[in-house]
Every structure is written in structure tokens, then in C-alpha cells.
Amino acid sequence: MPKMNLSHFEAALLFALFTSVVLGIVTKKTDAERIRYGLRSFAYFILVLFGLGWLMYFGHG
Amino acid sequence: MSKSSTSVSVWLPVLALAWLVPGGGHLMLRRTTRGLLLAASITLTFLFGILMRGAMFTPMTGDLLTTIIYCGGFLGDLASGILYLFTIWMGYSQPEVAGHVHDYGTKFLVAAGLMNVLAMVDAYEIAVGKKS
């Protein structure tokens, strides 16, 4: 079985997607709230991903 | 006494199934869509961890940090239920090697178990009537 090679961004994106689905399902009580929370959680993951990415970029000079 | 034993008989099978099969607790409680979504998310996280050749933790003691990381990581892996057991039974054994892909794989494997813990807690709360 060949090893899957993902970039940092791809791996973090997949992680954000799966985690957001689970968090959305287990956290809220209605379907509408679950979808909203899942999407918001995913958006925050991506925001932090880009934020930390740029921070490391500038941190390295 | 009888009320307590009745509630245990209600939530224990749900909790056991939720551990063994990701999403299984929700499916048992007829929360089909949520159960399938949980099953898909947790299983895919685990599979990507395997495909990235993540390492499984084995319990190891030593200094405090080693104990926390290796015993905690082992519990995280074990929380994936049948996914972990089947992988071990099939002889999967990936040594820890340097590289970000392996590292992500290891984290994906533990994260799948931790997601399953969240799903187990949710199934328990549904079983005892705290949530719908």
C-alpha cells in the first residue's frame, strides 16, 4: 500500500473538515444549529490555519 | 437500585457499541443521519491516518511527559474501537519516523479516537434522555 503524501495545507484542511462535522453533530441540539456550528467551526479552522501560516512566514523573516 | 440498574442496562450497550463501531451508538438509537455522518468522519480520519503511515502508540512509562504522551496516545488510538483492533489484528506496525506526513498520520489516528469519544458521550446523553 503506497504512502499518501499530503501537504501541510491538505492535511490540515482534511482534519478541519472531519473535526467540524463531528463537533457540529455532538455539540448542538437541532439540525439547523448543528449545520451552522459545523460551518462556523470549519471557517475558524481555516482562518487560524491561514493566520498561523502567515505568522510563521513572517516569523522566519 | 432498580432504577439505577435499568438505566445502566439502557446506556451500557449503547456506549459499548458506540466505542466498538464509530457512529454505532447513534445508529442503535435510530439517529441514522448523525450516526452515518459520525461513522464516515471518524472512519475517514482513521483511514487517512493509516494511508499517511501514522504510528500507533504503545503504552510506555518513564518520565512524566513520556507516560502522558504514550499512555494517552495509546488510549486515543484504542478509542477508535474496531478500527484500531482490526488494524492491529491485520499486523499494521509503523515505526516512528521523521517527516511531516507520518506525523500528521499519527495525529489523525489519535484524533479519530478522540472524535469517537465525543460520539460516545453524545450517544450516552441521548440514551439517558439528556439530549434528543
N, CA and C atoms of all chains as a GROMACS GRO file, in nm:
protein
  579
    1MET      N    1   0.086  -0.120   0.000
    1MET     CA    2   0.000   0.000   0.000
    1MET      C    3   0.089   0.125   0.000
    2PRO      N    4   0.076   0.207  -0.105
    2PRO     CA    5   0.164   0.326  -0.112
    2PRO      C    6   0.128   0.428  -0.006
    3LYS      N    7   0.229   0.502   0.035
    3LYS     CA    8   0.205   0.607   0.135
    3LYS      C    9   0.143   0.730   0.068
    4MET      N   10   0.040   0.784   0.133
    4MET     CA   11  -0.024   0.903   0.079
    4MET      C   12   0.059   1.026   0.120
    5ASN      N   13   0.093   1.108   0.025
    5ASN     CA   14   0.171   1.228   0.056
    5ASN      C   15   0.083   1.351   0.046
    6LEU      N   16   0.055   1.411   0.158
    6LEU     CA   17  -0.026   1.533   0.159
    6LEU      C   18   0.060   1.648   0.208
    7SER      N   19   0.028   1.766   0.158
    7SER     CA   20   0.099   1.884   0.208
    7SER      C   21   0.041   1.921   0.345
    8HIS      N   22   0.108   2.012   0.414
    8HIS     CA   23   0.057   2.060   0.543
    8HIS      C   24  -0.085   2.113   0.526
    9PHE      N   25  -0.105   2.190   0.418
    9PHE     CA   26  -0.235   2.254   0.398
    9PHE      C   27  -0.344   2.149   0.374
   10GLU      N   28  -0.314   2.052   0.288
   10GLU     CA   29  -0.415   1.948   0.257
   10GLU      C   30  -0.451   1.868   0.382
   11ALA      N   31  -0.348   1.830   0.459
   11ALA     CA   32  -0.374   1.751   0.581
   11ALA      C   33  -0.456   1.831   0.681
   12ALA      N   34  -0.420   1.959   0.698
   12ALA     CA   35  -0.492   2.043   0.794
   12ALA      C   36  -0.636   2.068   0.748
   13LEU      N   37  -0.654   2.079   0.616
   13LEU     CA   38  -0.788   2.101   0.560
   13LEU      C   39  -0.876   1.978   0.586
   14LEU      N   40  -0.823   1.860   0.563
   14LEU     CA   41  -0.899   1.737   0.589
   14LEU      C   42  -0.932   1.725   0.738
   15PHE      N   43  -0.834   1.755   0.821
   15PHE     CA   44  -0.855   1.748   0.965
   15PHE      C   45  -0.967   1.844   1.007
   16ALA      N   46  -0.961   1.966   0.953
   16ALA     CA   47  -1.063   2.067   0.985
   16ALA      C   48  -1.202   2.020   0.942
   17LEU      N   49  -1.209   1.960   0.824
   17LEU     CA   50  -1.338   1.915   0.772
   17LEU      C   51  -1.400   1.807   0.860
   18PHE      N   52  -1.323   1.702   0.888
   18PHE     CA   53  -1.377   1.590   0.966
   18PHE      C   54  -1.409   1.632   1.109
   19THR      N   55  -1.321   1.711   1.168
   19THR     CA   56  -1.343   1.754   1.306
   19THR      C   57  -1.467   1.844   1.315
   20SER      N   58  -1.485   1.931   1.216
   20SER     CA   59  -1.600   2.021   1.219
   20SER      C   60  -1.731   1.944   1.210
   21VAL      N   61  -1.732   1.840   1.126
   21VAL     CA   62  -1.854   1.757   1.114
   21VAL      C   63  -1.888   1.696   1.250
   22VAL      N   64  -1.788   1.638   1.315
   22VAL     CA   65  -1.811   1.573   1.445
   22VAL      C   66  -1.853   1.675   1.550
   23LEU      N   67  -1.782   1.788   1.555
   23LEU     CA   68  -1.816   1.890   1.654
   23LEU      C   69  -1.957   1.943   1.632
   24GLY      N   70  -1.994   1.964   1.506
   24GLY     CA   71  -2.128   2.012   1.476
   24GLY      C   72  -2.234   1.915   1.524
   25ILE      N   73  -2.210   1.785   1.503
   25ILE     CA   74  -2.311   1.684   1.540
   25ILE      C   75  -2.326   1.672   1.691
   26VAL      N   76  -2.214   1.667   1.762
   26VAL     CA   77  -2.224   1.635   1.906
   26VAL      C   78  -2.250   1.758   1.994
   27THR      N   79  -2.232   1.878   1.937
   27THR     CA   80  -2.239   1.995   2.024
   27THR      C   81  -2.379   2.054   2.035
   28LYS      N   82  -2.452   2.057   1.926
   28LYS     CA   83  -2.579   2.131   1.925
   28LYS      C   84  -2.700   2.038   1.928
   29LYS      N   85  -2.816   2.100   1.948
   29LYS     CA   86  -2.938   2.021   1.970
   29LYS      C   87  -3.030   2.011   1.849
   30THR      N   88  -3.026   2.109   1.761
   30THR     CA   89  -3.112   2.100   1.642
   30THR      C   90  -3.026   2.092   1.516
   31ASP      N   91  -3.086   2.042   1.407
   31ASP     CA   92  -3.009   2.025   1.284
   31ASP      C   93  -2.958   2.158   1.230
   32ALA      N   94  -3.042   2.261   1.238
   32ALA     CA   95  -3.000   2.393   1.188
   32ALA      C   96  -2.880   2.444   1.267
   33GLU      N   97  -2.885   2.428   1.399
   33GLU     CA   98  -2.772   2.471   1.485
   33GLU      C   99  -2.648   2.389   1.455
   34ARG      N  100  -2.667   2.260   1.429
   34ARG     CA  101  -2.552   2.171   1.401
   34ARG      C  102  -2.482   2.214   1.273
   35ILE      N  103  -2.561   2.242   1.168
   35ILE     CA  104  -2.502   2.283   1.040
   35ILE      C  105  -2.429   2.416   1.057
   36ARG      N  106  -2.494   2.509   1.125
   36ARG     CA  107  -2.434   2.641   1.145
   36ARG      C  108  -2.303   2.629   1.225
   37TYR      N  109  -2.307   2.550   1.332
   37TYR     CA  110  -2.188   2.535   1.417
   37TYR      C  111  -2.075   2.465   1.340
   38GLY      N  112  -2.111   2.363   1.263
   38GLY     CA  113  -2.011   2.290   1.184
   38GLY      C  114  -1.943   2.382   1.084
   39LEU      N  115  -2.023   2.462   1.015
   39LEU     CA  116  -1.966   2.556   0.916
   39LEU      C  117  -1.880   2.661   0.983
   40ARG      N  118  -1.928   2.711   1.098
   40ARG     CA  119  -1.851   2.814   1.169
   40ARG      C  120  -1.719   2.756   1.220
   41SER      N  121  -1.727   2.636   1.272
   41SER     CA  122  -1.607   2.569   1.322
   41SER      C  123  -1.505   2.551   1.210
   42PHE      N  124  -1.554   2.507   1.093
   42PHE     CA  125  -1.466   2.487   0.977
   42PHE      C  126  -1.402   2.620   0.935
   43ALA      N  127  -1.485   2.725   0.934
   43ALA     CA  128  -1.434   2.857   0.895
   43ALA      C  129  -1.326   2.904   0.993
   44TYR      N  130  -1.347   2.881   1.122
   44TYR     CA  131  -1.246   2.920   1.222
   44TYR      C  132  -1.116   2.841   1.203
   45PHE      N  133  -1.130   2.712   1.174
   45PHE     CA  134  -1.011   2.630   1.149
   45PHE      C  135  -0.930   2.690   1.034
   46ILE      N  136  -1.000   2.724   0.926
   46ILE     CA  137  -0.931   2.776   0.807
   46ILE      C  138  -0.868   2.911   0.837
   47LEU      N  139  -0.943   2.993   0.911
   47LEU     CA  140  -0.892   3.126   0.948
   47LEU      C  141  -0.762   3.113   1.028
   48VAL      N  142  -0.765   3.025   1.128
   48VAL     CA  143  -0.646   3.004   1.212
   48VAL      C  144  -0.532   2.943   1.130
   49LEU      N  145  -0.568   2.854   1.037
   49LEU     CA  146  -0.468   2.790   0.951
   49LEU      C  147  -0.392   2.895   0.870
   50PHE      N  148  -0.467   2.986   0.807
   50PHE     CA  149  -0.403   3.092   0.728
   50PHE      C  150  -0.329   3.190   0.819
   51GLY      N  151  -0.391   3.223   0.933
   51GLY     CA  152  -0.328   3.316   1.027
   51GLY      C  153  -0.194   3.264   1.076
   52LEU      N  154  -0.191   3.138   1.119
   52LEU     CA  155  -0.066   3.079   1.168
   52LEU      C  156   0.035   3.064   1.054
   53GLY      N  157  -0.017   3.032   0.935
   53GLY     CA  158   0.072   3.019   0.819
   53GLY      C  159   0.146   3.149   0.791
   54TRP      N  160   0.072   3.259   0.787
   54TRP     CA  161   0.134   3.389   0.764
   54TRP      C  162   0.226   3.429   0.879
   55LEU      N  163   0.184   3.396   1.002
   55LEU     CA  164   0.265   3.429   1.120
   55LEU      C  165   0.401   3.358   1.111
   56MET      N  166   0.399   3.231   1.071
   56MET     CA  167   0.525   3.156   1.059
   56MET      C  168   0.608   3.211   0.943
   57TYR      N  169   0.538   3.251   0.835
   57TYR     CA  170   0.608   3.308   0.719
   57TYR      C  171   0.684   3.434   0.757
   58PHE      N  172   0.615   3.525   0.828
   58PHE     CA  173   0.680   3.649   0.869
   58PHE      C  174   0.779   3.624   0.983
   59GLY      N  175   0.750   3.526   1.067
   59GLY     CA  176   0.839   3.494   1.178
   59GLY      C  177   0.974   3.444   1.129
   60HIS      N  178   0.974   3.376   1.014
   60HIS     CA  179   1.100   3.327   0.959
   60HIS      C  180   1.178   3.437   0.887
   61GLY      N  181   1.112   3.550   0.865
   61GLY     CA  182   1.181   3.664   0.802
   61GLY      C  183   1.179   3.646   0.654
   62MET      N  184  -3.230   0.152   4.336
   62MET     CA  185  -3.145   0.040   4.294
   62MET      C  186  -3.191  -0.013   4.157
   63SER      N  187  -3.323  -0.041   4.147
   63SER     CA  188  -3.370  -0.096   4.021
   63SER      C  189  -3.368   0.010   3.911
   64LYS      N  190  -3.394   0.137   3.952
   64LYS     CA  191  -3.389   0.245   3.853
   64LYS      C  192  -3.248   0.260   3.798
   65SER      N  193  -3.149   0.252   3.892
   65SER     CA  194  -3.010   0.265   3.851
   65SER      C  195  -2.969   0.152   3.758
   66SER      N  196  -3.009   0.025   3.794
   66SER     CA  197  -2.968  -0.086   3.710
   66SER      C  198  -3.040  -0.081   3.575
   67THR      N  199  -3.164  -0.028   3.575
   67THR     CA  200  -3.235  -0.014   3.448
   67THR      C  201  -3.162   0.085   3.359
   68SER      N  202  -3.120   0.199   3.416
   68SER     CA  203  -3.054   0.296   3.331
   68SER      C  204  -2.921   0.243   3.279
   69VAL      N  205  -2.851   0.166   3.362
   69VAL     CA  206  -2.725   0.107   3.314
   69VAL      C  207  -2.753   0.013   3.198
   70SER      N  208  -2.859  -0.065   3.210
   70SER     CA  209  -2.890  -0.159   3.102
   70SER      C  210  -2.935  -0.086   2.975
   71VAL      N  211  -2.976   0.038   2.991
   71VAL     CA  212  -3.015   0.116   2.874
   71VAL      C  213  -2.892   0.176   2.806
   72TRP      N  214  -2.805   0.240   2.886
   72TRP     CA  215  -2.695   0.314   2.821
   72TRP      C  216  -2.568   0.232   2.798
   73LEU      N  217  -2.548   0.125   2.877
   73LEU     CA  218  -2.424   0.050   2.861
   73LEU      C  219  -2.408  -0.016   2.723
   74PRO      N  220  -2.513  -0.083   2.671
   74PRO     CA  221  -2.498  -0.139   2.536
   74PRO      C  222  -2.474  -0.032   2.430
   75VAL      N  223  -2.539   0.083   2.448
   75VAL     CA  224  -2.522   0.194   2.353
   75VAL      C  225  -2.377   0.243   2.357
   76LEU      N  226  -2.326   0.260   2.480
   76LEU     CA  227  -2.190   0.309   2.497
   76LEU      C  228  -2.088   0.209   2.441
   77ALA      N  229  -2.114   0.080   2.468
   77ALA     CA  230  -2.022  -0.024   2.419
   77ALA      C  231  -2.020  -0.027   2.266
   78LEU      N  232  -2.139  -0.020   2.207
   78LEU     CA  233  -2.146  -0.022   2.060
   78LEU      C  234  -2.086   0.105   2.001
   79ALA      N  235  -2.109   0.217   2.069
   79ALA     CA  236  -2.054   0.345   2.021
   79ALA      C  237  -1.902   0.341   2.021
   80TRP      N  238  -1.843   0.272   2.120
   80TRP     CA  239  -1.697   0.258   2.122
   80TRP      C  240  -1.651   0.163   2.009
   81LEU      N  241  -1.717   0.047   2.003
   81LEU     CA  242  -1.671  -0.056   1.910
   81LEU      C  243  -1.687  -0.012   1.764
   82VAL      N  244  -1.801   0.044   1.731
   82VAL     CA  245  -1.827   0.087   1.593
   82VAL      C  246  -1.854   0.237   1.594
   83PRO      N  247  -1.764   0.318   1.538
   83PRO     CA  248  -1.789   0.463   1.536
   83PRO      C  249  -1.925   0.495   1.472
   84GLY      N  250  -2.006   0.571   1.543
   84GLY     CA  251  -2.140   0.604   1.494
   84GLY      C  252  -2.244   0.499   1.529
   85GLY      N  253  -2.199   0.385   1.579
   85GLY     CA  254  -2.290   0.272   1.608
   85GLY      C  255  -2.391   0.304   1.717
   86GLY      N  256  -2.350   0.380   1.816
   86GLY     CA  257  -2.442   0.416   1.924
   86GLY      C  258  -2.560   0.496   1.871
   87HIS      N  259  -2.531   0.592   1.782
   87HIS     CA  260  -2.637   0.674   1.723
   87HIS      C  261  -2.727   0.588   1.634
   88LEU      N  262  -2.667   0.496   1.560
   88LEU     CA  263  -2.747   0.409   1.473
   88LEU      C  264  -2.839   0.320   1.558
   89MET      N  265  -2.787   0.272   1.670
   89MET     CA  266  -2.867   0.189   1.760
   89MET      C  267  -2.986   0.268   1.816
   90LEU      N  268  -2.963   0.397   1.837
   90LEU     CA  269  -3.070   0.483   1.891
   90LEU      C  270  -3.155   0.544   1.780
   91ARG      N  271  -3.137   0.496   1.659
   91ARG     CA  272  -3.212   0.540   1.540
   91ARG      C  273  -3.189   0.686   1.504
   92ARG      N  274  -3.069   0.735   1.531
   92ARG     CA  275  -3.029   0.867   1.480
   92ARG      C  276  -2.942   0.840   1.358
   93THR      N  277  -3.008   0.794   1.251
   93THR     CA  278  -2.936   0.738   1.137
   93THR      C  279  -2.843   0.837   1.069
   94THR      N  280  -2.895   0.955   1.036
   94THR     CA  281  -2.811   1.051   0.962
   94THR      C  282  -2.688   1.089   1.042
   95ARG      N  283  -2.712   1.121   1.170
   95ARG     CA  284  -2.598   1.160   1.256
   95ARG      C  285  -2.501   1.044   1.272
   96GLY      N  286  -2.555   0.924   1.288
   96GLY     CA  287  -2.470   0.805   1.303
   96GLY      C  288  -2.383   0.783   1.180
   97LEU      N  289  -2.444   0.798   1.061
   97LEU     CA  290  -2.367   0.776   0.938
   97LEU      C  291  -2.262   0.884   0.918
   98LEU      N  292  -2.298   1.008   0.951
   98LEU     CA  293  -2.200   1.117   0.938
   98LEU      C  294  -2.083   1.098   1.033
   99LEU      N  295  -2.114   1.057   1.156
   99LEU     CA  296  -2.007   1.031   1.254
   99LEU      C  297  -1.920   0.915   1.207
  100ALA      N  298  -1.985   0.809   1.160
  100ALA     CA  299  -1.911   0.691   1.112
  100ALA      C  300  -1.818   0.731   0.998
  101ALA      N  301  -1.871   0.809   0.904
  101ALA     CA  302  -1.790   0.848   0.788
  101ALA      C  303  -1.673   0.937   0.831
  102SER      N  304  -1.700   1.036   0.915
  102SER     CA  305  -1.594   1.129   0.955
  102SER      C  306  -1.483   1.058   1.032
  103ILE      N  307  -1.523   0.976   1.130
  103ILE     CA  308  -1.424   0.910   1.214
  103ILE      C  309  -1.346   0.806   1.135
  104THR      N  310  -1.418   0.728   1.052
  104THR     CA  311  -1.350   0.625   0.974
  104THR      C  312  -1.255   0.687   0.872
  105LEU      N  313  -1.298   0.794   0.807
  105LEU     CA  314  -1.210   0.858   0.709
  105LEU      C  315  -1.087   0.919   0.776
  106THR      N  316  -1.107   0.980   0.893
  106THR     CA  317  -0.991   1.034   0.966
  106THR      C  318  -0.892   0.922   0.996
  107PHE      N  319  -0.944   0.810   1.043
  107PHE     CA  320  -0.858   0.695   1.075
  107PHE      C  321  -0.788   0.643   0.949
  108LEU      N  322  -0.865   0.629   0.840
  108LEU     CA  323  -0.807   0.576   0.716
  108LEU      C  324  -0.698   0.668   0.660
  109PHE      N  325  -0.722   0.797   0.664
  109PHE     CA  326  -0.618   0.890   0.618
  109PHE      C  327  -0.494   0.878   0.708
  110GLY      N  328  -0.515   0.855   0.836
  110GLY     CA  329  -0.402   0.833   0.928
  110GLY      C  330  -0.320   0.712   0.888
  111ILE      N  331  -0.391   0.605   0.850
  111ILE     CA  332  -0.322   0.482   0.806
  111ILE      C  333  -0.251   0.507   0.673
  112LEU      N  334  -0.322   0.575   0.580
  112LEU     CA  335  -0.262   0.600   0.448
  112LEU      C  336  -0.139   0.689   0.457
  113MET      N  337  -0.137   0.775   0.559
  113MET     CA  338  -0.019   0.861   0.579
  113MET      C  339   0.086   0.790   0.664
  114ARG      N  340   0.062   0.662   0.689
  114ARG     CA  341   0.156   0.579   0.766
  114ARG      C  342   0.184   0.636   0.906
  115GLY      N  343   0.076   0.673   0.974
  115GLY     CA  344   0.090   0.718   1.111
  115GLY      C  345   0.129   0.603   1.202
  116ALA      N  346   0.195   0.636   1.312
  116ALA     CA  347   0.237   0.532   1.407
  116ALA      C  348   0.131   0.516   1.516
  117MET      N  349   0.111   0.390   1.558
  117MET     CA  350   0.021   0.364   1.671
  117MET      C  351   0.104   0.374   1.800
  118PHE      N  352   0.045   0.432   1.902
  118PHE     CA  353   0.115   0.442   2.030
  118PHE      C  354   0.104   0.309   2.105
  119THR      N  355   0.212   0.274   2.173
  119THR     CA  356   0.207   0.162   2.268
  119THR      C  357   0.237   0.220   2.406
  120PRO      N  358   0.167   0.170   2.510
  120PRO     CA  359   0.188   0.229   2.643
  120PRO      C  360   0.335   0.218   2.685
  121MET      N  361   0.388   0.328   2.731
  121MET     CA  362   0.528   0.330   2.773
  121MET      C  363   0.539   0.424   2.893
  122THR      N  364   0.612   0.381   2.992
  122THR     CA  365   0.629   0.466   3.110
  122THR      C  366   0.774   0.509   3.121
  123GLY      N  367   0.796   0.614   3.194
  123GLY     CA  368   0.930   0.669   3.212
  123GLY      C  369   0.913   0.799   3.286
  124ASP      N  370   0.963   0.908   3.227
  124ASP     CA  371   0.935   1.037   3.290
  124ASP      C  372   0.790   1.076   3.263
  125LEU      N  373   0.744   1.179   3.331
  125LEU     CA  374   0.602   1.215   3.328
  125LEU      C  375   0.552   1.241   3.186
  126LEU      N  376   0.633   1.316   3.109
  126LEU     CA  377   0.590   1.352   2.973
  126LEU      C  378   0.578   1.228   2.884
  127THR      N  379   0.675   1.138   2.897
  127THR     CA  380   0.670   1.014   2.818
  127THR      C  381   0.545   0.934   2.853
  128THR      N  382   0.517   0.923   2.982
  128THR     CA  383   0.400   0.847   3.027
  128THR      C  384   0.271   0.909   2.971
  129ILE      N  385   0.260   1.042   2.982
  129ILE     CA  386   0.138   1.110   2.935
  129ILE      C  387   0.122   1.091   2.784
  130ILE      N  388   0.230   1.112   2.710
  130ILE     CA  389   0.221   1.105   2.564
  130ILE      C  390   0.190   0.964   2.516
  131TYR      N  391   0.265   0.865   2.568
  131TYR     CA  392   0.250   0.730   2.514
  131TYR      C  393   0.126   0.659   2.568
  132CYS      N  394   0.097   0.676   2.698
  132CYS     CA  395  -0.024   0.612   2.752
  132CYS      C  396  -0.149   0.685   2.700
  133GLY      N  397  -0.143   0.820   2.696
  133GLY     CA  398  -0.256   0.897   2.643
  133GLY      C  399  -0.278   0.867   2.496
  134GLY      N  400  -0.170   0.860   2.422
  134GLY     CA  401  -0.180   0.829   2.279
  134GLY      C  402  -0.238   0.690   2.256
  135PHE      N  403  -0.196   0.596   2.338
  135PHE     CA  404  -0.249   0.459   2.327
  135PHE      C  405  -0.400   0.458   2.353
  136LEU      N  406  -0.443   0.530   2.458
  136LEU     CA  407  -0.587   0.537   2.487
  136LEU      C  408  -0.663   0.604   2.373
  137GLY      N  409  -0.601   0.708   2.315
  137GLY     CA  410  -0.663   0.775   2.200
  137GLY      C  411  -0.678   0.680   2.082
  138ASP      N  412  -0.574   0.603   2.054
  138ASP     CA  413  -0.581   0.505   1.944
  138ASP      C  414  -0.688   0.399   1.973
  139LEU      N  415  -0.686   0.350   2.098
  139LEU     CA  416  -0.779   0.243   2.137
  139LEU      C  417  -0.924   0.288   2.130
  140ALA      N  418  -0.948   0.417   2.147
  140ALA     CA  419  -1.086   0.470   2.147
  140ALA      C  420  -1.152   0.457   2.010
  141SER      N  421  -1.074   0.426   1.906
  141SER     CA  422  -1.134   0.408   1.772
  141SER      C  423  -1.208   0.276   1.759
  142GLY      N  424  -1.199   0.191   1.861
  142GLY     CA  425  -1.275   0.066   1.862
  142GLY      C  426  -1.228  -0.034   1.759
  143ILE      N  427  -1.322  -0.081   1.677
  143ILE     CA  428  -1.292  -0.188   1.582
  143ILE      C  429  -1.189  -0.145   1.477
  144LEU      N  430  -1.184  -0.016   1.449
  144LEU     CA  431  -1.086   0.032   1.351
  144LEU      C  432  -0.946   0.004   1.400
  145TYR      N  433  -0.921   0.035   1.529
  145TYR     CA  434  -0.790   0.011   1.589
  145TYR      C  435  -0.764  -0.140   1.599
  146LEU      N  436  -0.863  -0.212   1.654
  146LEU     CA  437  -0.843  -0.356   1.675
  146LEU      C  438  -0.815  -0.428   1.543
  147PHE      N  439  -0.894  -0.397   1.440
  147PHE     CA  440  -0.877  -0.461   1.310
  147PHE      C  441  -0.739  -0.429   1.251
  148THR      N  442  -0.698  -0.304   1.264
  148THR     CA  443  -0.568  -0.263   1.211
  148THR      C  444  -0.454  -0.339   1.279
  149ILE      N  445  -0.465  -0.354   1.411
  149ILE     CA  446  -0.362  -0.427   1.485
  149ILE      C  447  -0.366  -0.575   1.449
  150TRP      N  448  -0.488  -0.630   1.439
  150TRP     CA  449  -0.500  -0.772   1.402
  150TRP      C  450  -0.444  -0.800   1.264
  151MET      N  451  -0.453  -0.702   1.175
  151MET     CA  452  -0.400  -0.720   1.039
  151MET      C  453  -0.249  -0.702   1.034
  152GLY      N  454  -0.191  -0.671   1.149
  152GLY     CA  455  -0.045  -0.665   1.157
  152GLY      C  456   0.016  -0.530   1.124
  153TYR      N  457  -0.065  -0.425   1.125
  153TYR     CA  458  -0.010  -0.292   1.097
  153TYR      C  459   0.090  -0.253   1.205
  154SER      N  460   0.208  -0.220   1.163
  154SER     CA  461   0.310  -0.180   1.259
  154SER      C  462   0.402  -0.079   1.192
  155GLN      N  463   0.377   0.047   1.222
  155GLN     CA  464   0.456   0.153   1.159
  155GLN      C  465   0.550   0.214   1.263
  156PRO      N  466   0.680   0.199   1.244
  156PRO     CA  467   0.771   0.264   1.340
  156PRO      C  468   0.765   0.415   1.326
  157GLU      N  469   0.801   0.485   1.433
  157GLU     CA  470   0.803   0.631   1.428
  157GLU      C  471   0.921   0.675   1.342
  158VAL      N  472   0.892   0.748   1.237
  158VAL     CA  473   0.998   0.801   1.152
  158VAL      C  474   0.977   0.951   1.134
  159ALA      N  475   1.083   1.018   1.098
  159ALA     CA  476   1.074   1.164   1.080
  159ALA      C  477   0.996   1.196   0.953
  160GLY      N  478   0.930   1.309   0.953
  160GLY     CA  479   0.857   1.353   0.834
  160GLY      C  480   0.719   1.403   0.870
  161HIS      N  481   0.677   1.511   0.805
  161HIS     CA  482   0.551   1.572   0.846
  161HIS      C  483   0.430   1.485   0.810
  162VAL      N  484   0.440   1.405   0.703
  162VAL     CA  485   0.325   1.322   0.664
  162VAL      C  486   0.302   1.212   0.768
  163HIS      N  487   0.409   1.144   0.811
  163HIS     CA  488   0.397   1.044   0.918
  163HIS      C  489   0.340   1.107   1.044
  164ASP      N  490   0.389   1.225   1.073
  164ASP     CA  491   0.348   1.294   1.194
  164ASP      C  492   0.198   1.327   1.190
  165TYR      N  493   0.154   1.379   1.075
  165TYR     CA  494   0.010   1.406   1.059
  165TYR      C  495  -0.069   1.276   1.072
  166GLY      N  496  -0.017   1.169   1.014
  166GLY     CA  497  -0.085   1.039   1.021
  166GLY      C  498  -0.106   0.995   1.164
  167THR      N  499  -0.001   1.008   1.245
  167THR     CA  500  -0.010   0.970   1.386
  167THR      C  501  -0.119   1.053   1.456
  168LYS      N  502  -0.120   1.182   1.425
  168LYS     CA  503  -0.221   1.270   1.489
  168LYS      C  504  -0.361   1.238   1.440
  169PHE      N  505  -0.375   1.203   1.313
  169PHE     CA  506  -0.507   1.166   1.260
  169PHE      C  507  -0.560   1.042   1.331
  170LEU      N  508  -0.471   0.945   1.356
  170LEU     CA  509  -0.514   0.821   1.422
  170LEU      C  510  -0.564   0.850   1.563
  171VAL      N  511  -0.492   0.932   1.637
  171VAL     CA  512  -0.536   0.967   1.773
  171VAL      C  513  -0.663   1.052   1.767
  172ALA      N  514  -0.667   1.146   1.672
  172ALA     CA  515  -0.784   1.235   1.661
  172ALA      C  516  -0.910   1.154   1.631
  173ALA      N  517  -0.897   1.050   1.548
  173ALA     CA  518  -1.015   0.966   1.518
  173ALA      C  519  -1.069   0.906   1.647
  174GLY      N  520  -0.978   0.859   1.734
  174GLY     CA  521  -1.022   0.802   1.862
  174GLY      C  522  -1.088   0.906   1.951
  175LEU      N  523  -1.031   1.026   1.953
  175LEU     CA  524  -1.088   1.132   2.037
  175LEU      C  525  -1.225   1.176   1.984
  176MET      N  526  -1.239   1.179   1.852
  176MET     CA  527  -1.371   1.210   1.794
  176MET      C  528  -1.471   1.102   1.835
  177ASN      N  529  -1.425   0.977   1.838
  177ASN     CA  530  -1.516   0.869   1.878
  177ASN      C  531  -1.557   0.883   2.025
  178VAL      N  532  -1.467   0.935   2.108
  178VAL     CA  533  -1.503   0.960   2.248
  178VAL      C  534  -1.617   1.062   2.255
  179LEU      N  535  -1.607   1.169   2.173
  179LEU     CA  536  -1.714   1.269   2.168
  179LEU      C  537  -1.845   1.205   2.122
  180ALA      N  538  -1.836   1.118   2.022
  180ALA     CA  539  -1.956   1.050   1.972
  180ALA      C  540  -2.015   0.958   2.080
  181MET      N  541  -1.926   0.893   2.158
  181MET     CA  542  -1.974   0.805   2.267
  181MET      C  543  -2.048   0.886   2.373
  182VAL      N  544  -1.993   1.001   2.409
  182VAL     CA  545  -2.058   1.086   2.510
  182VAL      C  546  -2.194   1.133   2.460
  183ASP      N  547  -2.198   1.170   2.331
  183ASP     CA  548  -2.325   1.217   2.273
  183ASP      C  549  -2.428   1.104   2.273
  184ALA      N  550  -2.385   0.984   2.234
  184ALA     CA  551  -2.477   0.868   2.233
  184ALA      C  552  -2.526   0.838   2.374
  185TYR      N  553  -2.437   0.849   2.471
  185TYR     CA  554  -2.475   0.826   2.612
  185TYR      C  555  -2.583   0.927   2.654
  186GLU      N  556  -2.560   1.054   2.620
  186GLU     CA  557  -2.656   1.158   2.660
  186GLU      C  558  -2.792   1.138   2.593
  187ILE      N  559  -2.790   1.090   2.471
  187ILE     CA  560  -2.918   1.061   2.403
  187ILE      C  561  -2.986   0.941   2.472
  188ALA      N  562  -2.907   0.840   2.506
  188ALA     CA  563  -2.963   0.719   2.568
  188ALA      C  564  -3.028   0.747   2.702
  189VAL      N  565  -2.968   0.837   2.782
  189VAL     CA  566  -3.025   0.866   2.914
  189VAL      C  567  -3.126   0.981   2.909
  190GLY      N  568  -3.152   1.034   2.791
  190GLY     CA  569  -3.256   1.135   2.775
  190GLY      C  570  -3.214   1.279   2.800
  191LYS      N  571  -3.082   1.303   2.808
  191LYS     CA  572  -3.037   1.441   2.828
  191LYS      C  573  -3.040   1.521   2.698
  192LYS      N  574  -3.036   1.449   2.586
  192LYS     CA  575  -3.040   1.514   2.455
  192LYS      C  576  -3.135   1.435   2.367
  193SER      N  577  -3.174   1.498   2.259
  193SER     CA  578  -3.255   1.424   2.161
  193SER      C  579  -3.165   1.389   2.044
   0.00000   0.00000   0.00000
